[in-house]
C-alpha cells in the first residue's frame, strides 16, 4: 500500500520486512503513532528463511496470530511433506565424500516434530529428549514453526494493516538530522520529522551508515546461493546435504529447492561496503546460469536447470554486529544491527526478537511512563544474544569447509550430534527454547520466555495478552498480587487463576518473565512491587488496599 508520509510522527520505522512490521505493530499497540517507509515498491519475492523458532512463534501467539501461522504450516507440509521425508532421511554425518555423496547412511523417516540442522547435519528427532524441561515448557506453538519468511511477511502485513499503520513504499532515506526533540529525515518523497527513527533496513542499512554507527566483524569467505528451480535431471543430485572438496549443497526439502556453498571468497556484490543501485536492488541479479554453474561445481555433475521459479538469493558468511544499537534518537534492529550466514536459521528470529524487545520499551518512552534507563536495556539485553548467533553461525562454517581439517572436525561434531545429549542440546539452541536474559531475581523463570501456563478455565496466560502490555498471573487466594498491580492499571493486566503454582508471574510485553514467585508473603509482595517499579515506572494511582502478604 502506498500512502503519503506523515510529516510529524512519534516513530518512523525504515524497512517493511518482518522485523520492521513486528516493531511497528508493537509500537502501535503501545499507543505510539508510527509509520513504515520502505525502499522497495513491492514485497521481496526472493527465497529466504524457511521457518521460525519458538520465541518467534510465541510472539505471534501472544498477538493472536497463532491460528494464522498454523494454517501456513499446514499448507507448507502439504507442499513439501513427501519430498522432505526423502531428502532428510539421513543421520548427522561428515567425512569428505566426492561426487556429492551423502555423508552417512540412511535412517528411519524423521519425526514430525521440527528439529532443524547444524552445518547441514540434520538432527534426528528420535534422539531428542522431548521431556527436557526447556523443550517441554514450549509446545503450544509446535504447529506454527514451519512458516517461511515470505508467508510470515504476508501474515504480518495483514496484522499491521488491521492496526491502521501506514506503509509508504518506494521511498528511500537520504539524510538524517538530529534535533533536540526528534529526527529530521530526508527521503526521496520529501522531509519527514519524527520523534524517533528505527533502521530495520537490512545488512546494508542506510540508517546505520547515516547515523555513523560502526559495523565491525569478520569478512566473508564464501558465496552461497538459495533458489527454487526447475531441474531437467534431478536424479543427478543427492537428496539432502552433500559435501565435497569443492563445497556443499542441499537438494530439498521441497522439490526444486537448492542451496549451494562455495568457499572461494565472496561474490563482489556481497562485499560489506558494496553500494546498491539507485533502484535499491542488488547490483547484479542472480541468474539461472549463475545458480546452475555453482550447483555443477559443488555437485560434480552436469545437472541442468531450466527455470527459476522465484527470485534467487546470493549470500555470504559476512559476520558483523553494530558497535551500538542506538545513537541518540536513532536505533537499529534486525540485520541493520547484525549480519551473519543463514546457517541454523537464526537471523530472522534474532531480528523479530529485537523488534519485540524494543517495541514496548520505545513505546513506553513515547507514552511518557518509561522508568529511567529502560531504553538502554534494549542494547544490553539483545547484544549478547546477537553475539552468540554470530558465533553459532561461524562454528557451522568451521565444519563445512572442504579441507581435511574441517572434514575431521565434522566427523567429531557428527558423533556428538548422534547422541541424545548432543542432539537435545543443538535442538534447544536452534529452537530458542532455552534463551534467557540476565535479569534480577532468583526464580528460575525470571529472564526466560514465559512457558505454556495453562489456566483453570482451559485458556493459557498468553491468550489474555493479545493487545500488548504486561500480564500478571495471580494465583493467591485473595488476589494479593492483582491488588498491588492496580496502581499500574493500563500498563498491567491481571489474570487470576485457581491453580497452585507458580503463585505469581509478571510477564513483559515481549514475553520475558520479569518476576515470579512460589510464595504469597511479604517478601513476594516486595519482589513484585520492585519489579513493577523497575519495568513499568511510577504507578499512575495507588491501589485500593495495599496488600501485606
C-alpha positions as CSV (number, residue, x, y, z in Angstrom):
1,X,0.0,0.0,0.0
2,X,1.3,3.4,-0.9
3,X,0.4,6.4,1.3
4,X,1.6,9.9,2.0
5,X,4.3,10.0,4.7
6,X,3.3,11.7,7.9
7,X,5.3,14.8,8.4
8,X,5.2,14.6,12.2
9,X,5.0,11.2,13.8
10,X,6.3,9.6,17.1
11,X,8.3,6.8,15.4
12,X,9.3,6.1,11.8
13,X,10.4,2.6,11.0
14,X,12.6,2.2,8.0
15,X,12.1,-1.3,6.4
16,X,8.9,-3.2,5.8
17,X,10.3,-6.7,6.3
18,X,9.2,-8.9,9.1
19,X,11.4,-7.0,11.7
20,X,10.0,-3.6,10.7
21,X,6.4,-4.9,10.6
22,X,6.7,-6.5,14.1
23,X,8.2,-3.4,15.5
24,X,5.6,-1.1,14.0
25,X,2.8,-3.3,15.4
26,X,4.3,-3.3,18.9
27,X,4.7,0.5,18.9
28,X,1.1,0.9,17.7
29,X,-0.2,-1.4,20.5
30,X,1.6,0.8,23.0
31,X,-0.2,3.9,21.7
32,X,2.6,5.5,19.6
33,X,1.9,7.0,16.2
34,X,4.1,5.1,13.8
35,X,4.7,4.8,10.1
36,X,6.8,2.5,8.0
37,X,8.8,3.6,4.9
38,X,10.3,1.0,2.5
39,X,12.6,1.5,-0.5
40,X,11.1,-1.5,-2.4
41,X,7.9,-0.8,-4.3
42,X,6.6,-4.4,-3.7
43,X,7.4,-7.1,-1.1
44,X,10.6,-9.0,-2.0
45,X,10.0,-12.3,-3.8
46,X,13.4,-13.9,-3.2
47,X,13.5,-17.0,-1.1
48,X,14.9,-16.5,2.4
49,X,14.3,-18.2,5.8
50,X,12.2,-21.3,5.6
51,X,11.0,-21.5,9.2
52,X,10.7,-19.7,12.6
53,X,11.9,-20.6,16.0
54,X,10.0,-20.9,19.3
55,X,10.3,-17.3,20.5
56,X,9.1,-16.0,17.1
57,X,6.2,-18.4,17.0
58,X,5.3,-17.4,20.6
59,X,5.5,-13.8,19.6
60,X,2.8,-14.5,17.0
61,X,0.8,-16.4,19.6
62,X,0.9,-13.5,22.1
63,X,-0.7,-11.3,19.5
64,X,-3.5,-13.6,18.4
65,X,-1.8,-14.8,15.2
66,X,-1.1,-18.4,16.1
67,X,-4.1,-19.8,14.1
68,X,-2.9,-18.0,11.0
69,X,0.7,-19.3,11.5
70,X,-0.6,-22.8,12.0
71,X,-2.5,-22.6,8.7
72,X,0.7,-21.6,6.9
73,X,2.5,-24.6,8.4
74,X,-0.3,-27.0,7.2
75,X,0.0,-25.6,3.7
76,X,3.8,-25.9,3.8
77,X,3.6,-29.5,4.9
78,X,1.1,-30.3,2.2
79,X,3.5,-28.8,-0.3
80,X,6.8,-30.3,0.8
81,X,5.9,-33.3,3.0
82,X,6.5,-36.3,0.8
83,X,9.7,-34.8,-0.7
84,X,11.0,-33.7,2.7
85,X,10.7,-37.3,4.0
86,X,13.1,-38.4,1.3
87,X,15.6,-35.6,1.5
88,X,16.0,-35.6,5.3
89,X,16.3,-39.4,5.6
90,X,19.9,-39.3,6.7
91,X,21.7,-39.1,10.0
92,X,24.2,-36.5,11.0
93,X,27.5,-37.3,9.3
94,X,30.7,-36.0,8.0
95,X,33.7,-37.2,6.1
96,X,34.8,-35.8,2.8
97,X,32.9,-37.7,0.1
98,X,33.4,-36.9,-3.5
99,X,30.9,-36.6,-6.3
100,X,28.2,-35.3,-4.0
101,X,27.6,-38.4,-1.9
102,X,25.6,-38.4,1.3
103,X,27.6,-38.0,4.4
104,X,26.4,-41.1,6.3
105,X,23.9,-43.9,5.9
106,X,20.1,-43.8,6.0
107,X,17.8,-44.0,9.0
108,X,14.1,-44.1,9.6
109,X,11.9,-41.2,8.3
110,X,12.3,-38.2,10.5
111,X,9.8,-37.4,13.3
112,X,7.1,-34.9,12.5
113,X,8.5,-32.6,15.2
114,X,10.7,-29.8,13.9
115,X,14.4,-30.1,14.7
116,X,16.5,-28.4,12.1
117,X,20.1,-28.9,11.3
118,X,23.6,-27.9,12.3
119,X,26.0,-27.2,9.5
120,X,23.8,-29.3,7.2
121,X,23.8,-32.3,9.6
122,X,20.1,-33.0,10.1
123,X,19.1,-33.6,13.7
124,X,17.3,-36.8,14.4
125,X,14.0,-36.1,16.2
126,X,14.1,-39.6,17.6
127,X,17.2,-38.7,19.6
128,X,15.8,-35.6,21.2
129,X,14.8,-35.7,24.9
130,X,11.5,-34.1,24.4
131,X,10.9,-34.3,28.2
132,X,13.7,-31.8,28.7
133,X,12.3,-29.0,30.9
134,X,13.0,-26.2,28.4
135,X,11.5,-28.1,25.4
136,X,8.5,-29.4,27.3
137,X,7.6,-25.9,28.5
138,X,7.1,-24.6,25.0
139,X,5.0,-27.0,23.0
140,X,1.8,-24.9,22.3
141,X,3.3,-23.4,19.1
142,X,4.6,-26.7,17.7
143,X,2.1,-26.4,14.8
144,X,3.4,-22.9,13.8
145,X,7.1,-23.4,13.3
146,X,7.4,-24.1,9.6
147,X,6.5,-20.6,8.5
148,X,8.7,-19.3,5.6
149,X,9.7,-15.7,5.6
150,X,7.6,-14.7,2.6
151,X,4.4,-16.1,4.2
152,X,5.4,-14.6,7.6
153,X,5.7,-11.2,5.9
154,X,2.3,-11.5,4.4
155,X,0.8,-12.5,7.8
156,X,2.4,-9.5,9.5
157,X,1.4,-7.1,6.7
158,X,-2.2,-8.1,7.5
159,X,-1.6,-7.5,11.2
160,X,-0.1,-4.1,10.5
161,X,-3.0,-3.1,8.2
162,X,-5.6,-4.0,10.8
163,X,-3.8,-1.8,13.3
164,X,-4.0,1.1,10.8
165,X,-0.3,1.6,10.4
166,X,0.7,3.4,7.1
167,X,3.3,1.7,5.0
168,X,5.0,4.0,2.4
169,X,6.7,2.1,-0.4
170,X,9.2,3.2,-3.0
171,X,10.8,5.7,-0.6
172,X,14.5,5.8,0.4
173,X,16.2,7.6,3.2
174,X,18.8,10.0,2.0
175,X,19.8,12.1,5.1
176,X,19.4,12.3,8.8
177,X,19.5,15.4,11.1
178,X,19.2,15.3,14.9
179,X,17.0,17.9,16.6
180,X,16.5,18.4,20.3
181,X,13.3,16.5,20.3
182,X,13.4,14.3,17.2
183,X,15.0,13.4,13.9
184,X,14.6,15.2,10.6
185,X,14.7,12.5,7.9
186,X,15.4,13.3,4.3
187,X,13.7,10.9,1.9
188,X,13.1,10.7,-1.8
189,X,9.5,11.6,-1.0
190,X,10.5,14.7,0.9
191,X,11.5,15.5,4.5
192,X,9.9,13.7,7.4
193,X,10.0,14.9,11.1
194,X,9.8,12.1,13.5
195,X,10.4,11.7,17.3
196,X,12.4,8.5,16.8
197,X,13.8,6.6,13.8
198,X,14.5,2.9,13.8
199,X,16.5,1.3,11.0
200,X,15.2,-2.1,10.1
201,X,16.6,-1.8,6.6
202,X,18.9,-4.8,6.4
203,X,22.6,-5.5,6.4
204,X,23.5,-2.6,4.1
205,X,21.5,-0.3,6.4
206,X,21.3,3.3,5.1
207,X,20.1,4.4,8.6
208,X,23.1,2.8,10.3
209,X,25.5,4.4,7.8
210,X,23.9,7.9,8.1
211,X,23.9,7.6,11.9
212,X,27.6,7.0,11.9
213,X,27.4,3.6,13.7
214,X,30.4,1.3,13.1
215,X,29.8,-2.2,11.9
216,X,32.8,-4.3,13.0
217,X,33.1,-8.1,12.4
218,X,34.7,-10.7,10.2
219,X,34.9,-10.6,6.4
220,X,33.2,-13.3,4.2
221,X,35.0,-16.3,2.8
222,X,32.2,-18.0,0.9
223,X,29.4,-17.4,-1.6
224,X,26.1,-19.2,-1.2
225,X,23.0,-19.4,-3.3
226,X,19.4,-20.3,-2.5
227,X,17.0,-20.9,-5.3
228,X,13.8,-22.6,-6.3
229,X,14.3,-24.1,-9.8
230,X,13.0,-26.5,-12.4
231,X,15.5,-29.3,-12.9
232,X,15.7,-31.4,-16.0
233,X,17.6,-34.3,-14.4
234,X,17.1,-34.2,-10.6
235,X,18.2,-37.8,-10.3
236,X,21.8,-36.5,-10.7
237,X,21.6,-34.8,-7.3
238,X,21.8,-36.3,-3.8
239,X,18.8,-35.8,-1.7
240,X,19.6,-33.7,1.4
241,X,23.0,-32.3,2.2
242,X,26.2,-33.4,0.5
243,X,29.8,-32.2,0.9
244,X,32.9,-32.4,-1.3
245,X,36.3,-30.7,-1.6
246,X,34.5,-28.3,-3.9
247,X,31.9,-27.1,-1.4
248,X,28.5,-28.3,-0.2
249,X,24.9,-28.3,-1.5
250,X,21.5,-29.3,-0.4
251,X,18.6,-30.5,-2.6
252,X,15.2,-30.2,-0.8
253,X,13.2,-30.2,1.4
254,X,10.8,-29.3,-1.3
255,X,11.1,-30.2,-5.0
256,X,13.4,-27.8,-6.8
257,X,14.9,-26.1,-3.8
258,X,18.7,-26.0,-4.0
259,X,21.3,-24.4,-1.8
260,X,25.0,-24.2,-2.8
261,X,28.0,-23.1,-0.7
262,X,31.4,-22.4,-2.2
263,X,34.5,-21.4,-0.2
264,X,36.2,-19.4,-2.8
265,X,35.6,-15.9,-1.4
266,X,32.6,-13.7,-1.5
267,X,30.9,-12.5,-4.7
268,X,31.7,-8.9,-5.4
269,X,28.1,-7.8,-4.6
270,X,28.5,-9.4,-1.1
271,X,31.3,-7.1,0.0
272,X,30.4,-5.3,3.1
273,X,30.6,-1.8,1.6
274,X,29.1,-2.6,-1.8
275,X,26.5,0.1,-2.7
276,X,23.1,-0.7,-4.1
277,X,21.9,0.6,-7.4
278,X,19.6,3.7,-7.5
279,X,16.5,1.4,-7.6
280,X,17.6,-0.3,-4.4
281,X,18.1,-3.8,-5.9
282,X,21.4,-5.7,-5.8
283,X,23.9,-4.5,-8.4
284,X,23.9,-7.9,-10.1
285,X,20.7,-10.0,-10.1
286,X,21.2,-13.8,-9.5
287,X,20.6,-15.6,-12.8
288,X,19.7,-19.2,-13.7
289,X,23.1,-19.6,-15.3
290,X,24.9,-18.5,-12.1
291,X,22.9,-20.9,-9.9
292,X,23.5,-23.8,-12.4
293,X,27.2,-23.2,-12.6
294,X,27.5,-23.1,-8.8
295,X,25.5,-26.3,-8.4
296,X,27.5,-28.1,-11.1
297,X,30.8,-27.1,-9.4
298,X,29.8,-28.3,-5.9
299,X,27.9,-31.4,-7.0
300,X,30.5,-32.6,-9.6
301,X,27.7,-33.3,-12.1
302,X,26.4,-31.7,-15.3
303,X,22.9,-31.2,-13.8
304,X,20.7,-28.9,-15.9
305,X,18.4,-26.2,-14.5
306,X,15.7,-25.0,-16.9
307,X,14.0,-22.1,-15.0
308,X,14.0,-20.1,-11.8
309,X,10.6,-20.3,-10.1
310,X,11.3,-17.3,-7.9
311,X,14.0,-14.7,-7.4
312,X,17.2,-16.5,-6.2
313,X,19.3,-15.2,-3.3
314,X,23.0,-14.7,-3.1
315,X,24.6,-14.7,0.4
316,X,27.8,-15.0,2.4
317,X,29.1,-15.5,5.9
318,X,29.9,-11.8,6.5
319,X,29.5,-11.6,10.3
320,X,29.2,-8.2,11.8
321,X,27.5,-6.5,14.8
322,X,26.8,-2.8,15.2
323,X,29.0,-1.1,17.6
324,X,25.9,0.4,19.2
325,X,22.2,-0.3,18.7
326,X,21.3,3.3,19.5
327,X,22.7,6.7,18.6
328,X,20.6,9.3,20.2
329,X,17.1,9.1,18.8
330,X,18.2,6.6,16.1
331,X,18.0,2.9,16.8
332,X,18.8,-0.3,14.8
333,X,17.1,-3.7,14.8
334,X,17.4,-6.9,12.7
335,X,20.0,-7.2,10.0
336,X,20.8,-3.5,10.4
337,X,22.2,-4.4,13.8
338,X,23.8,-7.7,12.9
339,X,24.5,-9.9,9.9
340,X,25.8,-13.5,9.6
341,X,25.4,-16.6,7.4
342,X,21.9,-18.1,7.4
343,X,23.1,-21.5,8.8
344,X,20.9,-22.5,11.7
345,X,18.1,-20.3,10.7
346,X,18.7,-17.7,13.4
347,X,18.7,-14.4,11.5
348,X,15.0,-13.8,11.0
349,X,14.3,-14.9,14.6
350,X,17.0,-12.7,16.1
351,X,15.5,-9.7,14.3
352,X,12.0,-10.4,15.4
353,X,13.3,-10.8,19.0
354,X,14.9,-7.3,18.6
355,X,11.6,-5.9,17.5
356,X,9.6,-7.4,20.3
357,X,12.2,-6.2,22.9
358,X,12.5,-2.7,21.5
359,X,8.8,-2.1,20.6
360,X,7.3,-1.9,24.1
361,X,10.3,-0.1,25.5
362,X,10.3,2.7,22.9
363,X,6.6,2.8,23.2
364,X,6.9,3.4,26.9
365,X,9.3,6.3,26.3
366,X,6.9,7.8,23.8
367,X,4.0,7.4,26.3
368,X,6.0,9.0,29.0
369,X,5.9,6.3,31.7
370,X,9.2,4.6,31.0
371,X,11.4,4.3,34.1
372,X,14.9,5.7,33.8
373,X,17.3,3.7,31.7
374,X,14.6,1.4,30.2
375,X,15.6,2.1,26.6
376,X,19.2,1.4,27.4
377,X,18.2,-2.2,28.3
378,X,17.4,-2.8,24.7
379,X,21.1,-2.9,23.7
380,X,22.2,-4.5,27.0
381,X,19.7,-7.4,26.6
382,X,19.9,-8.0,22.8
383,X,23.6,-7.6,22.2
384,X,24.7,-10.8,24.0
385,X,22.2,-12.9,22.0
386,X,23.3,-11.3,18.8
387,X,27.0,-12.0,19.5
388,X,26.1,-15.7,20.3
389,X,24.2,-16.0,17.0
390,X,27.3,-14.7,15.1
391,X,29.5,-17.3,16.8
392,X,26.9,-20.1,16.3
393,X,27.0,-19.5,12.6
394,X,30.7,-19.1,12.5
395,X,31.1,-22.5,14.1
396,X,29.0,-24.1,11.4
397,X,31.1,-22.6,8.7
398,X,34.1,-24.1,10.5
399,X,32.9,-27.6,10.0
400,X,31.6,-27.1,6.4
401,X,34.8,-26.2,4.5
402,X,36.1,-28.8,2.1
403,X,39.6,-29.0,3.6
404,X,40.8,-32.1,5.6
405,X,40.8,-30.3,8.9
406,X,37.2,-29.2,8.7
407,X,36.2,-32.7,7.5
408,X,37.9,-34.2,10.5
409,X,36.1,-31.8,12.8
410,X,32.8,-32.5,11.1
411,X,33.2,-36.2,12.0
412,X,33.7,-35.3,15.6
413,X,30.6,-33.0,15.6
414,X,28.6,-35.6,13.8
415,X,29.4,-38.1,16.6
416,X,28.2,-35.7,19.2
417,X,25.0,-35.0,17.3
418,X,24.3,-38.7,17.1
419,X,23.9,-38.8,20.9
420,X,20.8,-38.0,22.9
421,X,22.5,-35.2,24.9
422,X,24.2,-33.7,21.8
423,X,21.0,-33.7,19.7
424,X,18.9,-32.3,22.5
425,X,21.5,-29.5,23.2
426,X,21.5,-28.5,19.5
427,X,17.7,-28.6,19.2
428,X,17.4,-26.4,22.2
429,X,19.8,-23.9,20.8
430,X,18.2,-23.9,17.3
431,X,14.7,-23.7,18.6
432,X,15.4,-20.9,21.0
433,X,13.6,-22.7,23.8
434,X,16.4,-22.2,26.3
435,X,17.0,-18.5,25.6
436,X,17.4,-16.4,28.7
437,X,18.1,-12.7,29.5
438,X,20.1,-11.9,32.6
439,X,17.5,-10.2,34.9
440,X,17.5,-9.7,38.7
441,X,15.6,-12.4,40.6
442,X,16.1,-15.8,42.0
443,X,13.1,-17.7,40.5
444,X,14.2,-20.0,37.6
445,X,11.5,-18.5,35.3
446,X,12.9,-14.9,35.6
447,X,14.6,-13.9,32.3
448,X,13.1,-16.7,30.3
449,X,10.2,-16.6,27.8
450,X,7.0,-17.4,29.6
451,X,6.2,-21.1,29.3
452,X,2.9,-22.6,28.4
453,X,1.0,-21.7,31.5
454,X,-2.5,-23.2,31.3
455,X,-5.3,-21.8,33.4
456,X,-8.2,-23.4,35.2
457,X,-10.7,-22.2,32.5
458,X,-8.7,-24.0,29.8
459,X,-7.1,-20.9,28.4
460,X,-3.4,-20.0,28.5
461,X,-1.9,-16.9,30.1
462,X,-0.8,-15.6,26.7
463,X,-4.4,-15.7,25.4
464,X,-5.1,-12.7,27.7
465,X,-2.3,-10.5,26.2
466,X,-3.2,-10.1,22.5
467,X,-3.4,-6.3,23.0
468,X,0.1,-5.9,24.3
469,X,1.1,-4.7,27.8
470,X,2.3,-6.5,30.9
471,X,0.5,-9.7,32.1
472,X,0.3,-10.6,35.8
473,X,-0.8,-14.1,36.8
474,X,-2.2,-14.1,40.3
475,X,-2.9,-17.4,42.0
476,X,-3.1,-16.1,45.6
477,X,-6.4,-17.0,47.4
478,X,-7.3,-13.3,47.9
479,X,-5.8,-11.6,44.9
480,X,-2.9,-10.1,46.7
481,X,-0.7,-9.6,43.7
482,X,-3.5,-8.2,41.5
483,X,-4.5,-5.6,44.1
484,X,-0.9,-4.3,44.2
485,X,-0.9,-4.1,40.4
486,X,-4.0,-1.8,40.4
487,X,-1.6,1.1,40.7
488,X,-0.3,0.3,37.2
489,X,-3.7,-0.1,35.6
490,X,-3.5,0.4,31.9
491,X,0.0,-1.0,31.8
492,X,-0.5,-4.3,33.6
493,X,-3.4,-6.6,33.1
494,X,-4.0,-9.1,35.9
495,X,-5.3,-12.6,35.4
496,X,-6.5,-14.6,38.5
497,X,-6.5,-18.3,38.5
498,X,-7.2,-21.1,41.0
499,X,-4.2,-23.3,40.1
500,X,-1.4,-23.8,42.6
501,X,2.0,-22.9,41.3
502,X,3.7,-20.7,40.4
503,X,1.8,-18.4,42.7
504,X,2.6,-15.3,40.7
505,X,4.2,-14.4,37.3
506,X,4.8,-11.0,35.8
507,X,5.4,-11.2,32.0
508,X,6.7,-8.3,30.0
509,X,5.1,-7.4,26.6
510,X,7.9,-9.2,24.8
511,X,7.1,-12.5,26.7
512,X,10.0,-12.4,29.1
513,X,9.3,-13.2,32.7
514,X,10.2,-10.2,34.8
515,X,9.2,-11.7,38.2
516,X,7.9,-14.9,39.6
517,X,7.2,-16.4,43.0
518,X,6.0,-19.7,44.5
519,X,5.0,-17.9,47.7
520,X,2.4,-15.4,49.0
521,X,4.2,-13.5,51.7
522,X,5.7,-10.1,52.4
523,X,8.9,-11.0,50.5
524,X,6.9,-12.0,47.4
525,X,4.9,-8.8,47.5
526,X,8.1,-6.7,47.9
527,X,9.6,-8.5,44.9
528,X,6.6,-7.9,42.7
529,X,6.5,-4.2,43.7
530,X,10.2,-3.8,42.9
531,X,9.7,-5.5,39.5
532,X,6.7,-3.3,38.7
533,X,8.7,-0.1,39.5
534,X,11.7,-1.4,37.6
535,X,9.8,-2.2,34.4
536,X,6.6,-0.2,34.4
537,X,7.7,3.0,36.1
538,X,5.8,5.1,38.7
539,X,2.3,3.9,39.4
540,X,-0.4,6.0,38.0
541,X,-2.5,5.6,41.1
542,X,-2.4,3.9,44.5
543,X,-4.1,0.5,44.9
544,X,-7.4,0.5,46.9
545,X,-5.9,-1.7,49.6
546,X,-2.1,-2.2,49.8
547,X,-1.5,-5.9,50.3
548,X,0.5,-7.0,53.3
549,X,1.1,-10.7,52.4
